[in-house]
Amino acid sequence: MSNKRNIFEEVGDETPEATGPSGGLIDSGRRGARRAVRIWLMVLFALVVAMIAVGGLTRLTDSGLSITEWKPVTGALPPMSDAAWQAEFEKYKKIPEFRLQNSWMTMSDFKVIYWWEWGHRQLGRLIGLVWAAGLLGFLVLRRIPAGWTGRLLLPGLLGGVQGAIGWWMVSSGLSGAMLDVASYRLAVHLGLAFVILGLIAWYVFLLGREERDLMQARRNRETRLVRLSTGWLHFTFVQILIGALVAGIDAGRGYTDWPLMAGAFLPPDIWVLDPWWRNLFENPGTVQFIHRMTGYLLLIFSVVVWLRGKGSAHRATRQAFNMAFVALLAQIVLGVVTVMTAAPWQVAILHQLLGVVVWVLILRTRFLSRYPMSQSVRDQ
């Protein structure tokens, strides 16, 4: 029974203990270690970006075929003696790249390209280790947010597939008359890297906000902008794949004039290979021409999307579309510079990394179109 109170007692004499908001039912039992998981994913994101850069440099230095075997476990150790180095060199001497192109190489030359490829593979192993250790740790501590276990498994599974595709790509250059890996296999390899990167970035965006905030924001999503940004993302991805085809056959170094190619709109011998479809993958002039035309179409589509994005009711969304569009313009200019300078490795790798920036910024426009940021009237 409650104590009786004097009718003349001041109401303010006794106040109940103040308690802050404890959060809604949406967040109850769901939080887990959202911040820690997000930081872990950001580390993975940085490692994947580094992997893309090192992979690009491995290709630009013609180092990708220096290790002729796939040993996921024992291959982590490099040659530890002169005899082991000589054995690796002898294996390399048996492939077409050495016999037809690099027969001048000495052991010291071989070691340079070997270390590039070994570093590339080691970085892949490190990414797998960071993913597995982080996921296991959060599972043991029961700190994974509700509904996120399957999501966090996916990057690791795709990473395993990526390792197999990497070997599938390398194996294409170890026999026959090919001096490099097959360009379409390189495109698959790079494309999956961008998929993994985009998936991790999307998770980072989601974990940066509370569940209740995301659910409320979703009610205000701008459906038209979600569709346009999704199309923008897919179109950009296609251009990235075509860029990988260009890189795979060094097509960026064949025609260094712009906007024409060898003084004409169409490059010479555009359909010289037989059957005709081989030109789409193996003819440097044809592949570079397709890359240029797709770039022009992407620019036109980007202008349309940007103009639509500028009409968003949300300031953060408008800014996201502005940033993505400016980055894409810079990428197009850098692409022209890359062609006109015959793709030196410094410019080529910058072009590839800026492609990563464009990809993530366009993904962010999709996220903010789907989950707009709340704002005051003054901020609109």
TILUM-488973 format. One record per residue: residue number from 1; residue in three letters; x, y, z of N, C-alpha, C in turn. Coordinates in steps of 0.1 Angstrom, whole numbers, plus 5000, padded with zeros to 4 digits. Example, Ala and Ser with C-alpha at 12.3 -4.5 7.8 and 13.67 -1.06 7.14 Angstrom:
<recs>
1,ALA,5132,4943,5078,5123,4955,5078,5132,4967,5078
2,SER,5128,4978,5071,5137,4989,5071,5129,5000,5079
</recs>
This chain:
<recs>
1,MET,5008,4988,5000,5000,5000,5000,5009,5012,5000
2,SER,5005,5022,4992,5013,5034,4991,5011,5043,5004
3,ASN,5022,5050,5008,5021,5059,5019,5012,5071,5017
4,LYS,5004,5075,5028,4995,5086,5027,5003,5099,5026
5,ARG,4998,5109,5019,5005,5122,5017,4997,5133,5022
6,ASN,5003,5143,5028,4996,5155,5033,4991,5163,5021
7,ILE,4978,5168,5023,4972,5175,5012,4979,5188,5010
8,PHE,4987,5193,5019,4994,5206,5018,5008,5204,5013
9,GLU,5012,5192,5010,5026,5189,5006,5028,5194,4992
10,GLU,5039,5200,4990,5042,5205,4976,5044,5193,4967
11,VAL,5039,5194,4955,5040,5183,4946,5054,5181,4942
12,GLY,5062,5191,4941,5076,5190,4936,5086,5186,4947
13,ASP,5081,5183,4959,5090,5179,4970,5097,5166,4967
14,GLU,5090,5157,4960,5095,5144,4958,5093,5141,4943
15,THR,5103,5138,4936,5102,5135,4921,5107,5121,4919
16,PRO,5100,5114,4910,5105,5101,4907,5119,5101,4900
17,GLU,5126,5091,4901,5140,5090,4895,5139,5091,4880
18,ALA,5146,5101,4874,5145,5103,4860,5152,5091,4852
19,THR,5146,5086,4842,5152,5076,4834,5152,5080,4820
20,GLY,5163,5078,4813,5164,5082,4799,5157,5072,4790
21,PRO,5155,5075,4778,5148,5066,4768,5156,5053,4767
22,SER,5150,5042,4767,5157,5029,4766,5156,5023,4752
23,GLY,5151,5031,4742,5150,5026,4729,5137,5018,4727
24,GLY,5134,5017,4714,5121,5010,4711,5123,4995,4710
25,LEU,5111,4989,4707,5111,4974,4706,5119,4970,4694
26,ILE,5120,4978,4684,5127,4975,4671,5142,4972,4674
27,ASP,5148,4980,4683,5162,4978,4686,5165,4968,4697
28,SER,5154,4965,4705,5156,4956,4716,5161,4943,4711
29,GLY,5172,4938,4717,5178,4925,4713,5184,4924,4699
30,ARG,5185,4936,4692,5189,4935,4678,5203,4942,4677
31,ARG,5207,4950,4686,5219,4958,4684,5231,4950,4682
32,GLY,5234,4940,4691,5246,4933,4690,5258,4943,4691
33,ALA,5269,4940,4685,5280,4950,4685,5281,4957,4671
34,ARG,5270,4965,4668,5269,4971,4655,5282,4979,4652
35,ARG,5286,4987,4661,5298,4995,4659,5310,4987,4656
36,ALA,5313,4977,4664,5325,4968,4662,5324,4961,4649
37,VAL,5312,4955,4646,5311,4948,4633,5313,4958,4622
38,ARG,5308,4970,4623,5310,4980,4612,5325,4983,4610
39,ILE,5332,4984,4621,5347,4987,4620,5354,4975,4614
40,TRP,5350,4963,4618,5356,4951,4611,5354,4951,4596
41,LEU,5341,4954,4592,5338,4955,4578,5346,4966,4571
42,MET,5348,4977,4577,5356,4988,4571,5370,4984,4569
43,VAL,5376,4976,4578,5389,4970,4576,5389,4961,4564
44,LEU,5379,4952,4563,5378,4943,4552,5377,4951,4539
45,PHE,5369,4962,4539,5367,4971,4528,5381,4976,4523
46,ALA,5388,4982,4532,5402,4987,4529,5411,4976,4523
47,LEU,5410,4964,4529,5418,4953,4523,5414,4949,4509
48,VAL,5401,4949,4507,5397,4946,4493,5401,4956,4483
49,VAL,5400,4969,4487,5405,4980,4478,5420,4978,4475
50,ALA,5428,4975,4486,5442,4972,4484,5444,4960,4475
51,MET,5436,4950,4476,5437,4938,4468,5435,4942,4453
52,ILE,5425,4950,4450,5422,4955,4437,5434,4962,4431
53,ALA,5440,4971,4440,5452,4979,4435,5464,4970,4433
54,VAL,5466,4961,4442,5478,4952,4440,5476,4942,4428
55,GLY,5463,4938,4426,5460,4930,4414,5462,4937,4402
56,GLY,5459,4950,4401,5461,4958,4390,5476,4960,4387
57,LEU,5484,4962,4397,5498,4964,4396,5505,4951,4392
58,THR,5499,4940,4397,5505,4927,4392,5503,4925,4378
59,ARG,5491,4929,4373,5489,4928,4358,5497,4937,4350
60,LEU,5499,4950,4355,5506,4960,4348,5521,4957,4347
61,THR,5526,4949,4357,5540,4945,4357,5542,4931,4351
62,ASP,5531,4926,4345,5532,4912,4338,5537,4902,4348
63,SER,5532,4902,4360,5537,4893,4371,5527,4881,4374
64,GLY,5515,4882,4368,5505,4873,4372,5507,4858,4369
65,LEU,5516,4855,4360,5519,4841,4356,5532,4836,4362
66,SER,5538,4843,4371,5551,4839,4377,5550,4827,4386
67,ILE,5538,4825,4392,5536,4813,4401,5527,4804,4393
68,THR,5532,4792,4389,5524,4784,4380,5516,4773,4387
69,GLU,5515,4773,4400,5507,4763,4407,5498,4770,4417
70,TRP,5487,4763,4421,5478,4769,4431,5479,4760,4443
71,LYS,5485,4765,4453,5486,4758,4466,5481,4767,4477
72,PRO,5468,4767,4480,5462,4776,4489,5468,4776,4503
73,VAL,5474,4765,4508,5479,4764,4521,5495,4765,4521
74,THR,5501,4755,4514,5516,4755,4514,5522,4766,4506
75,GLY,5514,4772,4496,5519,4783,4488,5521,4796,4496
76,ALA,5517,4796,4509,5518,4808,4516,5533,4811,4519
77,LEU,5541,4800,4518,5556,4802,4521,5563,4804,4507
78,PRO,5571,4814,4506,5579,4816,4494,5591,4807,4494
79,PRO,5598,4806,4482,5610,4798,4482,5620,4802,4493
80,MET,5626,4792,4500,5634,4795,4512,5649,4792,4509
81,SER,5652,4787,4497,5666,4784,4494,5669,4786,4479
82,ASP,5681,4786,4476,5685,4788,4462,5679,4777,4453
83,ALA,5679,4765,4458,5674,4753,4451,5659,4755,4449
84,ALA,5651,4760,4459,5637,4762,4457,5634,4773,4447
85,TRP,5642,4784,4448,5640,4794,4438,5643,4789,4424
86,GLN,5653,4781,4422,5656,4776,4409,5645,4767,4404
87,ALA,5639,4759,4413,5628,4750,4409,5616,4759,4404
88,GLU,5613,4770,4411,5602,4778,4407,5605,4785,4393
89,PHE,5617,4789,4391,5621,4795,4379,5620,4785,4367
90,GLU,5624,4772,4370,5623,4762,4359,5608,4760,4355
91,LYS,5599,4760,4365,5585,4759,4362,5580,4770,4353
92,TYR,5585,4782,4356,5581,4794,4348,5586,4793,4334
93,LYS,5598,4787,4332,5604,4786,4319,5596,4777,4310
94,LYS,5587,4769,4315,5579,4760,4307,5567,4766,4301
95,ILE,5563,4778,4305,5550,4784,4300,5553,4793,4288
96,PRO,5543,4795,4280,5545,4803,4268,5550,4817,4271
97,GLU,5546,4824,4282,5551,4837,4284,5566,4838,4285
98,PHE,5572,4829,4291,5587,4829,4292,5593,4826,4278
99,ARG,5588,4815,4272,5594,4810,4259,5593,4820,4248
100,LEU,5581,4827,4247,5579,4836,4236,5581,4850,4239
101,GLN,5582,4854,4252,5583,4868,4255,5594,4872,4265
102,ASN,5596,4863,4275,5606,4867,4285,5618,4858,4287
103,SER,5622,4852,4276,5633,4843,4276,5646,4850,4280
104,TRP,5647,4863,4280,5658,4871,4284,5660,4871,4299
105,MET,5650,4867,4307,5650,4869,4321,5661,4861,4328
106,THR,5667,4868,4338,5676,4861,4347,5668,4858,4360
107,MET,5675,4851,4370,5669,4848,4383,5664,4861,4390
108,SER,5672,4871,4389,5669,4884,4396,5656,4890,4390
109,ASP,5655,4889,4377,5643,4895,4370,5631,4887,4374
110,PHE,5632,4873,4375,5621,4865,4379,5616,4868,4393
111,LYS,5626,4870,4402,5622,4873,4416,5613,4885,4417
112,VAL,5615,4895,4409,5607,4907,4409,5593,4904,4406
113,ILE,5590,4897,4395,5576,4894,4392,5570,4883,4401
114,TYR,5579,4874,4407,5574,4864,4416,5569,4871,4429
115,TRP,5576,4881,4434,5572,4887,4446,5559,4895,4444
116,TRP,5557,4901,4433,5544,4907,4430,5532,4898,4431
117,GLU,5533,4886,4424,5522,4877,4425,5521,4870,4438
118,TRP,5532,4867,4445,5531,4862,4458,5525,4871,4468
119,GLY,5528,4884,4467,5522,4894,4476,5507,4895,4473
120,HIS,5503,4894,4460,5489,4894,4457,5481,4883,4463
121,ARG,5487,4871,4462,5481,4859,4468,5481,4860,4484
122,GLN,5491,4865,4489,5492,4866,4504,5481,4876,4509
123,LEU,5479,4887,4502,5469,4896,4506,5455,4890,4505
124,GLY,5453,4881,4496,5440,4874,4495,5439,4865,4507
125,ARG,5450,4858,4511,5449,4850,4523,5446,4858,4536
126,LEU,5452,4870,4537,5450,4879,4548,5436,4883,4549
127,ILE,5430,4886,4538,5416,4890,4538,5407,4879,4543
128,GLY,5410,4867,4538,5402,4855,4543,5404,4853,4558
129,LEU,5416,4855,4563,5419,4853,4577,5412,4864,4586
130,VAL,5412,4876,4581,5406,4887,4589,5390,4885,4589
131,TRP,5385,4880,4578,5371,4877,4577,5367,4866,4587
132,ALA,5375,4855,4586,5371,4843,4594,5373,4846,4609
133,ALA,5384,4852,4613,5387,4855,4627,5376,4865,4632
134,GLY,5373,4875,4625,5363,4884,4629,5349,4878,4631
135,LEU,5345,4870,4621,5332,4864,4622,5331,4854,4634
136,LEU,5342,4846,4635,5342,4836,4646,5342,4843,4660
137,GLY,5349,4854,4661,5350,4861,4673,5336,4867,4677
138,PHE,5329,4873,4668,5316,4878,4670,5306,4867,4673
139,LEU,5307,4855,4667,5298,4844,4669,5300,4839,4684
140,VAL,5313,4837,4688,5316,4832,4701,5311,4841,4712
141,LEU,5312,4854,4709,5308,4864,4719,5293,4867,4718
142,ARG,5286,4862,4708,5272,4864,4706,5269,4879,4705
143,ARG,5277,4885,4696,5276,4900,4694,5272,4904,4680
144,ILE,5268,4894,4672,5263,4897,4659,5249,4902,4660
145,PRO,5246,4913,4654,5232,4918,4654,5222,4908,4648
146,ALA,5210,4908,4653,5200,4899,4649,5198,4900,4633
147,GLY,5198,4888,4627,5196,4887,4613,5208,4890,4604
148,TRP,5220,4891,4611,5232,4895,4603,5241,4883,4601
149,THR,5239,4872,4607,5249,4861,4606,5250,4856,4591
150,GLY,5239,4854,4584,5239,4850,4570,5246,4861,4562
151,ARG,5242,4873,4565,5248,4884,4557,5263,4884,4558
152,LEU,5268,4882,4570,5283,4883,4572,5290,4871,4567
153,LEU,5283,4860,4565,5289,4848,4559,5292,4850,4544
154,LEU,5283,4858,4538,5284,4859,4523,5297,4865,4518
155,PRO,5303,4875,4523,5316,4880,4518,5327,4870,4518
156,GLY,5327,4861,4529,5337,4851,4529,5335,4840,4519
157,LEU,5322,4836,4517,5319,4826,4507,5323,4831,4493
158,LEU,5320,4844,4490,5323,4850,4477,5338,4851,4476
159,GLY,5345,4853,4487,5360,4854,4487,5366,4841,4483
160,GLY,5360,4830,4488,5365,4816,4484,5363,4814,4469
161,VAL,5351,4818,4464,5349,4816,4450,5358,4825,4442
162,GLN,5362,4837,4447,5371,4846,4440,5385,4839,4439
163,GLY,5389,4832,4450,5402,4825,4449,5402,4815,4438
164,ALA,5391,4807,4437,5391,4797,4426,5390,4804,4412
165,ILE,5383,4815,4411,5383,4822,4398,5396,4827,4395
166,GLY,5404,4832,4405,5417,4837,4403,5426,4826,4397
167,TRP,5425,4814,4402,5433,4804,4396,5428,4800,4382
168,TRP,5415,4800,4380,5409,4797,4367,5414,4807,4357
169,MET,5416,4820,4361,5421,4830,4353,5436,4828,4349
170,VAL,5444,4825,4360,5458,4823,4358,5461,4811,4349
171,SER,5453,4800,4351,5456,4788,4343,5454,4790,4328
172,SER,5446,4800,4324,5444,4802,4310,5457,4807,4303
173,GLY,5466,4812,4310,5479,4817,4304,5490,4807,4306
174,LEU,5488,4795,4311,5499,4786,4314,5501,4776,4303
175,SER,5493,4775,4293,5494,4766,4282,5490,4772,4269
176,GLY,5491,4765,4258,5487,4770,4245,5497,4780,4240
177,ALA,5492,4790,4233,5500,4801,4228,5498,4814,4234
178,MET,5490,4815,4245,5486,4828,4251,5498,4833,4260
179,LEU,5501,4846,4258,5511,4852,4266,5506,4858,4279
180,ASP,5493,4860,4280,5486,4866,4291,5474,4857,4295
181,VAL,5468,4861,4305,5455,4854,4309,5444,4858,4300
182,ALA,5434,4850,4299,5422,4853,4290,5415,4866,4296
183,SER,5412,4875,4287,5407,4888,4291,5393,4886,4297
184,TYR,5385,4877,4292,5371,4876,4298,5372,4870,4312
185,ARG,5382,4861,4314,5384,4856,4328,5389,4867,4337
186,LEU,5397,4876,4332,5401,4887,4340,5389,4896,4344
187,ALA,5380,4898,4334,5368,4906,4336,5359,4899,4347
188,VAL,5358,4886,4347,5350,4879,4357,5357,4881,4371
189,HIS,5370,4880,4371,5378,4881,4384,5376,4895,4390
190,LEU,5378,4906,4381,5377,4919,4386,5362,4922,4390
191,GLY,5353,4917,4382,5339,4920,4384,5334,4915,4398
192,LEU,5339,4903,4401,5335,4897,4414,5341,4905,4426
193,ALA,5353,4910,4423,5360,4919,4433,5351,4931,4436
194,PHE,5346,4937,4426,5337,4949,4428,5324,4945,4434
195,VAL,5319,4933,4431,5307,4928,4438,5309,4927,4453
196,ILE,5320,4921,4457,5324,4919,4471,5325,4932,4478
197,LEU,5332,4942,4471,5335,4955,4476,5321,4962,4478
198,GLY,5312,4961,4469,5299,4968,4470,5291,4962,4481
199,LEU,5292,4949,4483,5284,4942,4493,5289,4947,4507
200,ILE,5302,4948,4509,5307,4952,4522,5304,4967,4524
201,ALA,5305,4975,4514,5301,4989,4515,5286,4991,4519
202,TRP,5278,4983,4513,5263,4984,4516,5261,4980,4531
203,TYR,5268,4970,4536,5267,4966,4550,5272,4977,4559
204,VAL,5283,4984,4555,5288,4995,4563,5278,5006,4564
205,PHE,5271,5009,4553,5261,5019,4553,5249,5015,4562
206,LEU,5245,5003,4561,5234,4999,4570,5237,4999,4585
207,LEU,5249,4995,4588,5253,4994,4602,5256,5008,4608
208,GLY,5257,5018,4599,5260,5031,4604,5247,5038,4610
209,ARG,5236,5032,4608,5223,5037,4614,5216,5027,4621
210,GLU,5207,5031,4631,5200,5022,4639,5188,5016,4631
211,GLU,5184,5004,4635,5173,4997,4628,5160,5005,4628
212,ARG,5157,5012,4639,5145,5020,4639,5146,5032,4629
213,ASP,5158,5037,4628,5160,5048,4618,5159,5043,4604
214,LEU,5164,5031,4601,5163,5026,4588,5148,5023,4584
215,MET,5141,5017,4594,5127,5014,4591,5119,5027,4588
216,GLN,5121,5037,4596,5114,5049,4594,5118,5056,4581
217,ALA,5131,5056,4578,5136,5062,4565,5130,5055,4553
218,ARG,5129,5042,4554,5124,5034,4543,5110,5038,4539
219,ARG,5102,5043,4548,5089,5048,4545,5089,5061,4536
220,ASN,5100,5068,4536,5102,5080,4529,5111,5078,4516
221,ARG,5113,5066,4513,5122,5063,4501,5117,5069,4488
222,GLU,5126,5073,4480,5122,5079,4467,5124,5069,4456
223,THR,5113,5062,4453,5113,5050,4445,5119,5053,4431
224,ARG,5116,5064,4425,5122,5067,4412,5137,5068,4413
225,LEU,5142,5075,4423,5156,5076,4424,5163,5063,4428
226,VAL,5156,5054,4435,5162,5041,4438,5163,5033,4424
227,ARG,5153,5034,4416,5154,5027,4403,5165,5033,4394
228,LEU,5166,5047,4394,5176,5053,4385,5190,5050,4390
229,SER,5192,5051,4403,5205,5048,4409,5209,5033,4407
230,THR,5199,5024,4408,5202,5010,4405,5207,5008,4391
231,GLY,5200,5015,4381,5204,5014,4367,5217,5020,4365
232,TRP,5220,5031,4372,5233,5038,4371,5244,5028,4376
233,LEU,5242,5021,4387,5251,5012,4393,5254,5001,4383
234,HIS,5243,4995,4377,5245,4984,4368,5253,4988,4355
235,PHE,5249,5000,4350,5256,5005,4338,5271,5007,4341
236,THR,5274,5013,4352,5288,5015,4356,5295,5002,4357
237,PHE,5288,4992,4362,5295,4978,4364,5298,4972,4350
238,VAL,5289,4974,4341,5292,4969,4327,5304,4976,4321
239,GLN,5305,4989,4324,5317,4996,4319,5330,4992,4326
240,ILE,5329,4988,4338,5341,4983,4346,5345,4970,4339
241,LEU,5335,4961,4336,5339,4948,4330,5345,4950,4316
242,ILE,5340,4960,4308,5346,4963,4295,5360,4968,4297
243,GLY,5362,4976,4307,5375,4981,4310,5385,4970,4314
244,ALA,5380,4960,4320,5389,4948,4323,5393,4941,4310
245,LEU,5383,4940,4301,5387,4935,4288,5398,4943,4281
246,VAL,5397,4956,4282,5407,4965,4276,5420,4962,4283
247,ALA,5420,4961,4296,5433,4959,4303,5439,4945,4300
248,GLY,5430,4935,4298,5435,4922,4296,5443,4920,4284
249,ILE,5440,4928,4274,5448,4926,4261,5456,4939,4258
250,ASP,5458,4948,4268,5465,4960,4266,5460,4969,4255
251,ALA,5446,4969,4254,5440,4976,4243,5441,4991,4245
252,GLY,5444,4996,4257,5445,5010,4259,5458,5016,4254
253,ARG,5467,5008,4249,5480,5013,4244,5481,5013,4229
254,GLY,5470,5009,4223,5471,5007,4208,5467,5020,4200
255,TYR,5458,5027,4205,5453,5039,4198,5453,5051,4208
256,THR,5462,5060,4205,5465,5070,4215,5459,5084,4211
257,ASP,5452,5084,4200,5445,5097,4196,5431,5097,4201
258,TRP,5426,5109,4203,5412,5111,4208,5407,5124,4203
259,PRO,5394,5125,4199,5384,5115,4200,5384,5105,4189
260,LEU,5392,5106,4179,5393,5096,4168,5402,5085,4172
261,MET,5402,5074,4164,5410,5063,4166,5418,5061,4152
262,ALA,5431,5063,4153,5439,5062,4141,5434,5071,4130
263,GLY,5429,5083,4134,5425,5093,4125,5411,5091,4119
264,ALA,5403,5081,4125,5390,5079,4120,5381,5075,4131
265,PHE,5368,5076,4129,5358,5072,4139,5359,5058,4143
266,LEU,5360,5049,4133,5362,5035,4135,5376,5031,4134
267,PRO,5381,5022,4142,5395,5018,4141,5397,5009,4129
268,PRO,5408,5008,4123,5410,4998,4112,5409,4984,4116
269,ASP,5405,4975,4107,5405,4961,4110,5396,4957,4122
270,ILE,5384,4964,4123,5376,4962,4135,5370,4948,4135
271,TRP,5368,4941,4124,5363,4928,4124,5373,4918,4117
272,VAL,5386,4919,4119,5396,4911,4113,5397,4897,4117
273,LEU,5393,4894,4130,5394,4881,4136,5382,4872,4132
274,ASP,5385,4859,4131,5374,4850,4127,5374,4838,4137
275,PRO,5362,4835,4143,5349,4840,4140,5348,4854,4145
276,TRP,5337,4861,4141,5336,4876,4144,5335,4879,4158
277,TRP,5329,4870,4167,5327,4873,4181,5340,4875,4188
278,ARG,5351,4869,4183,5364,4870,4190,5369,4884,4190
279,ASN,5365,4892,4180,5369,4907,4180,5364,4914,4192
280,LEU,5352,4910,4198,5347,4916,4210,5355,4914,4222
281,PHE,5364,4904,4222,5372,4901,4234,5387,4902,4231
282,GLU,5392,4900,4218,5406,4899,4215,5411,4909,4206
283,ASN,5403,4917,4199,5408,4927,4190,5409,4940,4197
284,PRO,5422,4945,4199,5424,4957,4207,5416,4969,4202
285,GLY,5416,4971,4189,5408,4982,4184,5393,4981,4187
286,THR,5388,4970,4185,5373,4968,4187,5370,4969,4202
287,VAL,5378,4964,4210,5375,4964,4225,5376,4979,4230
288,GLN,5387,4986,4225,5388,5000,4230,5377,5008,4224
289,PHE,5372,5006,4212,5361,5013,4206,5348,5011,4214
290,ILE,5346,4999,4218,5334,4996,4226,5335,5003,4239
291,HIS,5347,5003,4245,5349,5009,4258,5346,5024,4257
292,ARG,5350,5030,4246,5348,5045,4244,5333,5047,4242
293,MET,5327,5040,4234,5312,5042,4231,5304,5040,4243
294,THR,5307,5030,4251,5300,5027,4263,5302,5039,4273
295,GLY,5314,5044,4273,5317,5056,4282,5308,5068,4278
296,TYR,5307,5070,4265,5298,5082,4261,5284,5080,4265
297,LEU,5279,5067,4263,5265,5065,4267,5263,5065,4282
298,LEU,5273,5061,4289,5272,5062,4304,5272,5076,4308
299,LEU,5280,5085,4302,5280,5099,4305,5266,5105,4303
300,ILE,5260,5102,4291,5246,5108,4289,5236,5103,4299
301,PHE,5237,5090,4302,5227,5085,4312,5230,5091,4326
302,SER,5243,5093,4329,5247,5099,4342,5241,5113,4343
303,VAL,5241,5121,4333,5236,5134,4333,5221,5134,4336
304,VAL,5214,5125,4330,5199,5123,4333,5197,5120,4347
305,VAL,5205,5110,4352,5203,5105,4366,5206,5117,4376
306,TRP,5217,5124,4373,5222,5135,4382,5211,5146,4382
307,LEU,5205,5149,4371,5195,5160,4371,5183,5155,4379
308,ARG,5179,5143,4378,5168,5137,4387,5172,5138,4401
309,GLY,5184,5134,4404,5189,5133,4418,5189,5147,4424
310,LYS,5192,5157,4416,5192,5171,4422,5178,5175,4426
311,GLY,5168,5169,4422,5155,5172,4426,5150,5164,4438
312,SER,5159,5157,4445,5155,5150,4457,5150,5159,4468
313,ALA,5141,5155,4476,5136,5163,4487,5146,5163,4499
314,HIS,5156,5155,4498,5166,5154,4509,5179,5159,4506
315,ARG,5185,5167,4514,5197,5174,4511,5209,5164,4510
316,ALA,5210,5154,4519,5221,5144,4519,5220,5136,4506
317,THR,5208,5133,4501,5207,5125,4489,5211,5134,4477
318,ARG,5208,5146,4477,5212,5155,4466,5227,5156,4466
319,GLN,5233,5158,4477,5248,5158,4478,5254,5146,4473
320,ALA,5248,5134,4476,5254,5121,4472,5254,5120,4457
321,PHE,5243,5125,4450,5243,5124,4436,5253,5134,4430
322,ASN,5255,5146,4436,5265,5155,4431,5279,5149,4432
323,MET,5282,5143,4443,5295,5137,4445,5298,5126,4435
324,ALA,5288,5117,4433,5290,5106,4424,5292,5111,4409
325,PHE,5284,5121,4406,5285,5126,4392,5299,5133,4390
326,VAL,5304,5141,4399,5317,5147,4398,5328,5137,4397
327,ALA,5327,5126,4405,5337,5116,4405,5337,5109,4391
328,LEU,5325,5107,4385,5324,5100,4372,5330,5109,4361
329,LEU,5327,5122,4362,5333,5131,4352,5348,5131,4353
330,ALA,5354,5130,4365,5368,5129,4367,5374,5116,4361
331,GLN,5366,5105,4363,5370,5092,4358,5370,5092,4343
332,ILE,5361,5099,4336,5360,5100,4322,5373,5108,4316
333,VAL,5375,5119,4323,5387,5127,4319,5400,5119,4321
334,LEU,5401,5112,4332,5413,5104,4334,5414,5092,4324
335,GLY,5402,5087,4320,5402,5077,4310,5408,5082,4297
336,VAL,5405,5094,4293,5410,5100,4281,5425,5102,4282
337,VAL,5429,5107,4294,5444,5109,4296,5451,5095,4296
338,THR,5445,5085,4301,5451,5072,4301,5454,5067,4287
339,VAL,5444,5069,4278,5445,5065,4264,5456,5073,4257
340,MET,5456,5086,4259,5464,5095,4251,5479,5094,4256
341,THR,5481,5089,4268,5495,5087,4273,5499,5073,4272
342,ALA,5492,5064,4265,5495,5050,4262,5495,5042,4275
343,ALA,5487,5046,4285,5484,5039,4297,5497,5035,4305
344,PRO,5505,5045,4309,5516,5042,4319,5510,5036,4332
345,TRP,5518,5028,4339,5512,5021,4350,5507,5031,4361
346,GLN,5514,5042,4363,5509,5052,4373,5495,5057,4370
347,VAL,5493,5061,4357,5480,5066,4353,5469,5055,4353
348,ALA,5473,5043,4348,5464,5032,4347,5459,5027,4360
349,ILE,5467,5027,4370,5463,5022,4384,5454,5033,4390
350,LEU,5457,5046,4388,5449,5056,4393,5435,5056,4387
351,HIS,5434,5052,4374,5422,5051,4367,5413,5039,4373
352,GLN,5420,5029,4377,5413,5017,4383,5408,5021,4397
353,LEU,5416,5028,4405,5412,5031,4418,5401,5042,4418
354,LEU,5401,5051,4409,5391,5061,4408,5378,5054,4404
355,GLY,5379,5043,4396,5367,5035,4393,5361,5029,4406
356,VAL,5369,5025,4415,5364,5020,4428,5356,5032,4435
357,VAL,5362,5044,4435,5355,5055,4442,5341,5058,4435
358,VAL,5341,5058,4422,5329,5060,4415,5318,5049,4418
359,TRP,5323,5037,4418,5314,5026,4421,5307,5027,4435
360,VAL,5315,5031,4445,5310,5032,4459,5301,5044,4460
361,LEU,5305,5055,4454,5297,5067,4455,5283,5065,4448
362,ILE,5283,5058,4437,5270,5055,4431,5262,5046,4440
363,LEU,5268,5036,4446,5261,5028,4455,5255,5036,4467
364,ARG,5262,5046,4471,5258,5054,4482,5245,5062,4478
365,THR,5245,5067,4465,5232,5073,4460,5220,5064,4461
366,ARG,5223,5052,4458,5212,5042,4459,5207,5040,4473
367,PHE,5217,5039,4482,5214,5037,4496,5206,5049,4502
368,LEU,5210,5061,4499,5203,5073,4504,5190,5075,4497
369,SER,5188,5071,4485,5175,5071,4479,5165,5061,4486
370,ARG,5171,5050,4490,5163,5040,4496,5160,5043,4511
371,TYR,5170,5049,4518,5170,5052,4532,5174,5067,4534
372,PRO,5165,5076,4530,5168,5091,4531,5172,5094,4546
373,MET,5181,5104,4547,5185,5109,4560,5174,5119,4565
374,SER,5170,5118,4578,5160,5128,4583,5167,5141,4584
375,GLN,5160,5152,4583,5165,5165,4583,5155,5175,4588
376,SER,5159,5186,4593,5150,5197,4597,5146,5205,4585
377,VAL,5136,5213,4587,5131,5222,4576,5142,5231,4572
378,ARG,5150,5236,4581,5160,5246,4579,5171,5240,4570
379,ASP,5173,5227,4570,5184,5220,4563,5180,5217,4548
380,GLN,5167,5218,4545,5163,5214,4531,5167,5224,4520
</recs>
